[in-house]
Amino acid sequence: MTSSITGSAMDRFVAGLPIEVGAGQSADPTADYDVLWRWSVTHPARFWRALWDFFDLDGVAVTALAEGDDAVLPDATMPGAQWFPGVELNYVDQILRHARTHADPARAAIVGIDERGGRTEITWADLPGQIGAVAQALRGAGVGRGDVVAAYLPDVAEAMVAFLATASIGAVWSGCGADYAPDGAAARVGQLTPRVLYLGNGYQYNGKWIDKRSHGVELIAALTDLTAVVVVESADGPGFDRDTNAGPTLLAHHDLVAAPVDPVVDAVPFDHPLWVLFSSGTTGRPKGIVHGHGGVVLEHLKVAGLHSDLGTDDVFFWQTALSWMMWNYRLAGLLCGATTICYTGSPLFPDADRLWALLEREGVTYFGTSPGQLQASRKADLSPGSDHDLSRLRSLGSTGSTLAADLFVWVAEHVGAHVPVSSVSGGTDVVTAFAGGSVGIPVVPGELSVRYLGVALHSWSPDRRELIDEVGEMVITAPMPSMPVGFWRDEDGSRYRAAYFEHDWTQGRDPGVWRHGDWVTITDRGSMVIHGRSDATLNRHGIRMGSADIYEVVEAVPEIAEAFVVGVDGPDGAYWMPLFVTLVSGATLDDDLRARIASDVRRRLSPRHVPDEVVLAPGIPHTRTGKKLEVPVTGILAGRADVALDPRSVDDPTVIDWYREQGAAHRW
């Protein structure tokens, strides 16, 4: 499975580099890429300068970039690396440049689609006027540089306009998905004391109207410094009662954008805060992670414009929510001039074909999804490539959890052999991907094809040796421009350092190495395999095993909807490794199915990977962005009193008590 794309932006970028770095030196594109990657991480200032020049960011920056490496990266020390000192720009200018120069101004810039098929379209011609109109209203509400605008919304087109208007005046954006309860939303955006709050009246999900008006009122009451609330009202449900509102001024978004206003964009320093994203908050107060304008522009142009080859003819859709960093990542489509789609509702309603039909109707060229959606499609016996015209689709991205090798094969067989799979891994911490698929690089099922340019990613042993074809800790040994500017209200940087740079594993050495917390293998071809979180690694009889490896085997069993495995230490060296499963409709967990699961795990992995028992669960606990809660649930099953799992951060808090009961009932 390889990409058939030629003449890509990556090709043009490489053509402008020194000849010793250029691709085409061999017949092997993977070997050529490895030369390029090694140059990019060995000479970071030169690489990021070349990227700046390739995308002509002097054309959007107020101050042109001076010559020399020190103009790019005068201090590469982590944490606290200095990027592009003295440069001023604004994230929004890169998008407005596309609006001014787009070959088809009537083409959609942003498309919003809801579960019932409702469609909102904002063209490139209309986008600047909407940004300017909302920015003018925000300024009228007292919002200025450094103030915060927060959103409590579903994934609607209006949220993207609100963000761009916020960023254009140098204010700071923070979004929270409307699926959160109001106290969960307040635990996040309440830390930021926002001046303006965006709210929705509700949304459709699984065929039902979810009314959010009362939750919005609760959140308003919790945010005492608001000067205005802007409502985005879906016609599917009742609107807000403006007559009884006794709090801040209530405005309607559709009224604000009724009359276009030429945008006035304020230039800000390179590392001026663009947005605040939040950690999951499962075991403590959610951490506000701050990213800067310039770092995000550069990083997202690199990952979307080079590695994904997005351009003005593309239609980019990644199914996500405002609370997940993929919402911010998806905005990179606009940075590249692509039509960008957002979707409100269940990806599986009325059935697993929902999003595939959307791809055909909208002519999507790059589709981003989750392993769960692909798994559901496979288990529903779908063949999207036959059932729909997906001829425009040229790439499929997946993230949120590890993508099993057999799902790569399913995509090739049932979506299209012309569609390479880009399994990507990154994080809220850097609001991008560290590794994934890249245009022109062969795809191997079960692997992330390459470490991305400018990402000095390695697998290390506990004694800090670089490992190839062996499992180790994932580390980043050089700074990236989109690493956090800092954490919110962490003036001395202590919480930031503790999160990534101060670990027992480092034995107090090399504080300038970022430890991400994943357990990975780097192959001799430069690709990467993720085995799971290193703090959730199974350790049975002294042998470390990855949970992701077990999920790949078990979730391939037709009857299994999802699997969840943990390892619990007991008294006197005892170890309990249960496997919890949920089933597809109509399946039964009987002795035959348990035996088949054990046989498959033993055959494809090893006898020590076989779980002690297979238990039917009422649900699998995830964060609200879909990550399995292996670490806190392990503590709960062990009966540890120090596990403080915040139910507001769990997608289905009701299942946690069931797991607690399983731990209490277990007899060692």
Secondary structure, DSSP 8 states (H G I E B T S, - for coil): ------S-HHHHHHHTS-TTT-S-SSS-HHHHHHHHHHHHHHSHHHHHHHHHHHTTGGGT-SS---SSGGGT-SB--SSS-B-STT-EE-HHHHHHHHHHH-S-TTSEEEEEEETT--EEEEETTTHHHHHHHHHHHHHHTT--TT-EEEEEE-S-HHHHHHHHHHHHTT-EEEEEETTS-HHHHHHHHGGG--SEEEEESEEEETTEEEE-HHHHHHHHHH-TT-SEEEEE--TTS----GGG--SSEEEEHHHHTSS--------EETTSEEEEEE---SSSS--EEEEEHHHHHHHHIIIIIIIS---TT-EEEE---TTSHHHHHHTHHHHTT-EEEEEES-TTSSSTTHHHHHHHHHT-SEEEE-HHHHHHHHHTT--HHHHS--TT--EEEE-SS---HHHHHHHHHHT-TT--EEE-EEETTTTEEEEE--TTS---TTSB-EE-TT--EEEE-TT--B-SSSEEEEEE-S--TTS-SEETT-TT-HHHHHHHT--GGGTT--TTSEEEEEEEEE-TTS-EEEEEEGGG-EEETTEEE-HHHHHHHHTTSTTEEEEEE--EE-GGG-EE-EEEEEE-TT----HHHHHHHHHHHHHHT-GGGS-SEEEE-S---BBTTS-B-HHHHHHHHTT-TT----GGGBS-THHHHHHHHHHHH---
